[in-house]
Amino acid sequence: MLKIMIVDDEPLAIENLRCLLAHYQHINIIAECPNAIEAIRLIHHLRPDVVFLDIQMPRINGFEMLSMIDPDSLPTIIFLTAYDHYAIKAFEEQAFDYLLKPIDPQRLDKTLQRLQRDLTHQEIPSLPMLYEHPLQYIPCLGHSRIYLLNVDHVLYVSSSVQGNRVMSQEEGEYSTELTLRTLEERTSLIRCHRQYLINITKLKEIRFNMNHQADVIVTNGDAVPISRRYFKVLKERLSL
């Protein structure tokens, strides 16, 4: 059974696709989302196999949304669009397929047959090109919303058994589904410890303690530990 999610800001488009997919017994629609922000949260929690994703949506479009999803949670993507000039971009992003609106039932059937065949042989392509683009915003979980925190405003990010915390001087503390590895690879934040990333533009001082360990003090006064493993890299970045 394929777990399917539909992401589209047009209710009629969602309804039409739902009706078309109802003819397939091996498909289970687990969620329908009207915007990218809600979709990001549900993808991380529900782990769908396939997402039918509209490209043109307000605030965050389909391409931008994909760049905000942790690679470990990324499902197979089938783009939806009313404009065929997005086709080249869709395949540049290495989507599994794209469908033009209004969706042709026969075209959808071909896509689903190929999807089922490739799933059986585990040959669905990955989306490596998406991760060449840096993240400008970190999607952070709030009360019934996802807040997009500008990376430039981040002081540091920490990881613990409770989850990943993002600290910002202006906006305070948030949690995020993105891993430290993803944030390290896709933002300007650098690793100073196995459980911490820091924004080197927000450092106020480096403080050494009695046991030859060190902390960085960020602009809000918080102390962030530096491990010996990453201290040399930090000094190089700071030209020390």
Secondary structure, DSSP 8 states (H G I E B T S, - for coil): -EEEEEE-S-HHHHHHHHHHHTT-TTEEEEEEESSHHHHHHHHHHH--SEEEEES--SSS-HHHHHHTS-GGG--EEEEEES-GGGHHHHHHTT-SEEEESS--HHHHHHHHHHHHHHHHTT-----GGGGGS--SEEEEEETTEEEEEEGGGEEEEEEETTEEEEEETTTEEEEESS-HHHHHHHSS-EEEETTEEE-GGGEEEEEE-TTS-EEEEETTS-EEEE-HHHHHHHHHHTT-
